Structures are given as structure tokens and as C-alpha cells.
Amino acid sequence: KTNPSYIDLDNINTDTWSEFTIEAWIRPDSTDNTYPRFFSKANTGADADNIISFMTRGSGGNRHLRLVFNTTAGSTGYNTPTNSITPGSWYHVAASINTANNSLNKLFINGVSQTLTTTIGPNDGPTLKAGIANQYFVIGNATTDPTYYRHFDGAVDELRFSNVARSADWIAASYTN
């Protein structure tokens, strides 16, 4: 798309959060764009310092969800199994994170915890955190810079970012309700 839409929720300071949950209903129309984000908390521009990104990935038979934490020290990506999502279908997706013990509790699709693979970038990956001051919540793109093309091709509904690591039971109930 030449002029994709995104929503900039401005700077929301989450620096003191020791745990959090990201959840949303998504309908990817395509996963073929390079790293299409349906949610990011990031600096302005294309700088990769302290970015949380929740995205769809892959093409053909390798479509999946990926949650990435980037800092200038490195990156860590958590990937759901291949073929865990299909373009054109709605999914309830959630990630439960505890930054106090530097762990991703679980990643869920339609209330079901997923078996994850982990990819680590340079420098052994970052410390997980909810973010730092002066970062923007963006729905539908990686940053507020429209020239940095990481737009999500699809629909996002009922996105929540909360300061508690939700349990598997809570996320399953959220999906069914």
C-alpha cells in the first residue's frame, strides 16, 4: 500500500512496569511485508533502541507470529510455530511478559499457549522491559516515521497493553468472551 494507516498513541511512560500483557484481535490480510507490525512501542524514526514489536511473519507455508525486543545491545525474537496464522482470518493474540525475571511467560493464539522458538540477535539479546520514557505506542506500523515501512496489512481490534502479566486462564477467558 502506498499510504497505509497507523495510529500514534503518543508517549506513554511504562518504564516502571515490571510485567505486562499485550493482546489484540488481528486479521492479517498479508504477511508478505517485511516485519509487519500490528503493535510497537518505539522511538521515533527507524532507530532500533528499546523497541517492543508484535508482528506477523513469513510467506507461503511459514506464516507465524513474532514478538521482538530490540535494543542497541541486540534483539530477541519469540516465534510461534509455522502455519499458526492464515491471512484473512481473525485471531486473538496475546503475550504475557515478566520483566522482573527477564522472561516471556507465554505467547497465545486464540487462548492457546504456543510452543515457541527463540532467535537472538547480536550481543546475546536485550533485557526485557516495557519500555522507556519518550517512546511512542504505535498501532499498525513500527514507528511514527511513515517512511519506515513496517506497516501491518490487515485489521486490528481491541488492542490492550496492561501492566500485569495475565495468566493463561485469564487470556483464555478473554478470548472466549
N, C-alpha and C positions, 0 to 999 in steps of 0.2 A: 504494500500500500504506500502511496506517495505521501499522504498526510494522516497517518494513524493517530488515534486519540489516546490520551493518557490523562490521569488525574494526579495533580500535585497537591498533596495534603500539607505541604509546608514542613517546617521544622518542628518536630515533636521530640523532646528530650527523653530518652529512655535509658540514659547512662547508668542509673542506679538500679535497674531491674536485674535481679539475679536469676530469673526464669521468665519464660514467656511462651505463648502459643500463637501460631499463625494459622488461620483457617479461612477457607473460602469455597464457594461453588464456582467451578470454572467449566467453560466449554471451549476447548481449543478447536479452532477451525482448521488450523495447520500447525505443525510443529517444525516445519522446514526452515523457518528463520533461524539465524544464528543466536542461540541462547535467548529465546523469547521469554521475557519476564512478565508474570502477571502481578508480581509484587516485588518491590525493592525498597530498602531503606539505605540511602546512599548520599554521598557528596554530590554537589552539582558537577556537571561535566562528566567526562569519561574516566576520572580518577578512580582507581580500584581500592582506595583506602577505606577500610571498615564498611564493607557493603554486605548486606544480607539480601540474597536473591532467591526467590521461589519461582521456578520456571518449568516449562515443558521442554523436552529434548528429543532429538532423533528424527529419523525418517524411515519409511518402509516398515520393516518389522521390528524396529528398535525404538519405539516411542515409549517414553517414561517421564516421571517427574524427577526433578533435581532441586535440592536445597543447597545453596552455596554460601559460605562465609569467606569473604576476601579481605585481606589487609595487605599493607605493603610488605609484610613478613611472609605472605603465602596465601594459599587458599585450601579449603577443604570442601569437597562436594559429596553429598549423600544422594545416591541414586536408587530409585525403585526398580524392580525387575523390568526387563524388556517386555514390550506389548502390554504394559499396565494401564495405558491410556490409548484412546482412539479418537482422532479428530471427529467432531460433530456430535459427541456425546457429552452429557453433563456429569461432573464428578464433584463430590465433596472431598476436599483435600485438607489435611492438617499436619502441622509439625509441632511437637512438644519439645521444648528445649530447657535444660537446666544449666545455666552458665556457672553456677557455683562449683559444680564438679566437671565443667567443661564437656558436657555430653548432650547429644541429641537423644532424647528419650525414645521417640518413635516418630515415624512418618506414616500417615494413614491415607488410604483412598477408600471412600465410601464406608468409613467406620472400621476398616480392617487394617491392622498394623502390617506394614510391608517389610519384607526381608531386604536389607539394604547392602549395596556395595559402596565403598568409600574411595574417593580419589583425592589425593593430596598433591597440592602444587609445590612450588619451591619453598624451601626453608621450613619443612615439616608442618606446615599449616598453621593457622592462627588460633588464638584463644577465642572461644565463642563468647560473644556478648551481644546484648540487644542493640547496641549502637553507641554513638557518642553525640554530644551536642552538635548542633549545626548540620544535621543530616536531614534529608527530606524523605517522607513517605511518598512513594510513587506507585500508583496502580496502573499497569499496562505498559510500562517501559522500565528501563534500568535506571535512568536518571532524569533530571529535568531538562537536560540538553536534547532537543529534538533531533539534532544531527547524529547523536549516538544511537544508532539503530538497533535496539533490542526490544522492539515493540511486540506485544502479545497479540496474535491474530486470533480473536475469539471474544468471548464474553466472560465477565467476572461479576459475581453477585455475592452479597452478604460477606464481604471480607472483614475479618476480625483480627486484631492484634492485641492480645491481652497480656497482662503482667503476672501470669500464673502458668505453670506447666500443667496443662489439663491431663487428666487420667484417660486411659483407654476407654473406660466406661462412659466418661463424660463426652468424649468425642463420638463414640458410637451413638449415644443418645442425641447429640447434636445433629448427626447425620439422619437419623430416623425421624426427627421432628422437623 
